Amino acid sequence: MSRRNPPDSPLFSLDPIAPDYALEIAARRDGFWPVAGADEAGRGPLAGPVVAAAVILDPDAVPDGLNDSKLLSAEQREALFSAIMATATVSIASSSARHIDTTDILKASLDAMRRAIHGLATTAGFVLIDGRDIPQGLSCHARAVVKGDCRSVSIAAASIVAKVTRDRMMARADASFPAYGFAMHAGYATAKHRDAIGNHGPCPLHRMSFRPFRDV
């Protein structure tokens, strides 16, 4: 189930300097509550899972400093992750490299997001989703918000949870596959990562449907 809003809907607004709670308030005014934010981390890397998070913030305890995870330092993300986990309802899901290879990165990302949303301990009445696509099969109303992690604090919180979770997963993977430096680059296509692939070939965490692997 999804809901597409007309351009003059209160759910459309100019991008603020930092994300705020306006989209959530507008959804509540329209009769939808509670409101969750959903986002993913890890669409672009050559290795590792894509991780999605869904977050329902407590409107009386929204952590200060929420923003697009890419605009925050690792230390800021870690501190905000702890604050979010202590005050919000959170659900996390992931799609493995093999899942990505058997479908595609978009489908795998949306599937992880759907599972994260459905995994919330409190059922969301409305979900704000970062990007242009809405997962199929949701049991609540939803809308996609372009650059949502810069507009909605709920989406920003989800982006932080997804990013920190994925970075931790890749740091643990580094212990199993130390030749690739996953703790340093989290599977992204850095020069050192590409050199390691050239020297050692792919490991089970690599996405074989991605270049350069699919061209071999």
N, C-alpha and C positions, 0 to 999 in steps of 0.2 A: 504494500500500500504506500503510495507516495502522494505528496501534495505539491503542486507547482503553483507558485504565487504570481499574480500579475505584477507588472513593473511598479504600480503605485501602491503595492502592499507595504505595510509597515515593516515587513521583514526585509525589505530592500532599503539600504542606507548607504551614504557615502562612507568610504573606508575611513575609520578614525585613526588618530595617530597611534593608538594602542588598542588592543581588543577591549571590549566592554561587555556589559550584560544586556544591551539593548535588544538583541535578537531574541534572547530568552524571554525578556519581559513582553515583547510583542507576541510571541507564541503563547505565553500564558494569558495575555489579554484576549487572544483568539480562542481560548478554552482548552489549550493543550498543556498538560503538566503531569509529571515533571519533564523537563527538557534535558536531553543529553547532547553532548558533543562527541563527535567521532572523527578520528584521523588515523593515518598510518605512517610508518617509517620504513624505509628500505626498499623502495621501488627500483632505485637506480643501481645498486651494487651488483658486482659480478658474483658474489657469494653470500650465502646465508639466507635466512627467512625474511619475509615481509611481515611486519608486526603491526597490528591494529589495536587501538584502545577506544573504549567508550567511557565517558565520564559524566556523571550527574553531580554537579557542584551543589553544595549547601549554600543557598543565597545569602545566608547570614555568616558564612565563613569562607568567602572566596579569597584564596591566598593572594597576597600582593605580588605584583611583578609578573603575572602570567603573560606570555607572549609566544609567538611562533618559536618553536624550539630551536630553529636554525639561527635565530637572532640572539640566543642566550649562550653563555659559556657553559662548559661541562659542569663547573661548580654551581652555577645558578640552576641548571637543570636538575642536578641531584637534590639541591635544597628544596626546590619547588616540587619535585617528585615526592619527597617525604611529606611535605605539607598537603599535597593533593591526596595521597594515600591515607592520611590521618583524618581528613575532613570530608571526603567525597565518596560516592559510590562508584567503583571502578571495575571494569572488566577488560581483559586482555586476551587476544587470540592471535595466532600466527599461521602462516602458510609456508611450508618448507620449500627448499630449492627444488625438490622433486615435484612437489605440487605445482610450483611455478612452471616447471618444464613440461608437465603434462597438460597444462591449460595455457595460460599466458599471464604476464605480470598483472595486468588490469583485473582479470577475472579472479586471480588468486588474492589480490589486494581486497577486492570487494567481498569475496567470500570470507576472508578473515574479519573484515569490518562487520559483516552480518552476524558472524558468530560472537564477536565482542558485544554487539548491541543486544543480542538475545541472551547473552550471559550475565547481564546486569541483574543484581539481586533485587533491585527495584525496577519494575517495568516502566520504560520510558513512554510518555504520551506523545512525544515529538523528538525527532533527532535532527540536529544540525550537522551536516557532513561536509568536510573540507573537500573542495574540488568541484567537478562538474557532473559526477556520476553518483547514482544512488543504488545501493545493493538491491538485488531482487529478493523478494520473499520476506520483507520486513513486516513485522506485526504491528507497526505503528506508523504514523505519519512522519514524513521526512522531507527535507529539502537540501539540495546541494548549495554550498556557499563558496564561490570562487574567492581564493585567498582568505578562507574562513579562519585560519589560525591567526590572522592579523585583525580579525573583526569580532570574533566571539571568544570570550574567556573560556567557555566550555570546550570549544574546539582546540584552543590553545593548550588547555590542560591535557586534552587527549593527545595532542602532538608531543607534549613533554613526556607523558607516560609511555607512549609508543617508542620514542627515541631512546629514553633511558633504558627501557626494557631490552630493546634490540642491542644497544651498545653493550649491555651486561652479557647478553647471550653470546655476542661475538668475542668478548673478552674471555669467556669460558671456553669457547671453541678454539681459542689460541693455544690453550694447554694441550688439546688433542692434535692440532695441526700447527705446530710452532713455526714451520718453515715459511708460512705465508704472512705473518704479522697481523693477524686479524684484530688483535687488541689495539693496534695503532690506527688502522684505517677502516675497520668494521666491514671489510669486504668491498669497499669502493675501489674504483679503477685508478689507484695511484700508480706512480711509476714503480715504486718498490713492489707493489702487489703484482703488477704486470711482469716485472723481472722474475719474481718468485714463480709465477705460472710458467714462464719460459724455461726456468731452471728445473722445476719439479713436476710440471704438468698440473692438471686440475685435481682437486680432492673431492670427496663426496659432498662437500658444502657448496661447490661451484654450480652455477646455473648454466647447464649445458646448452640451453636454448638461447643464451645471450652471446653476442660477439665478445671475444674472438672465437669461442668454442664452436659455435654453430657453423663457422666458415671452414673448420678443419675437417 
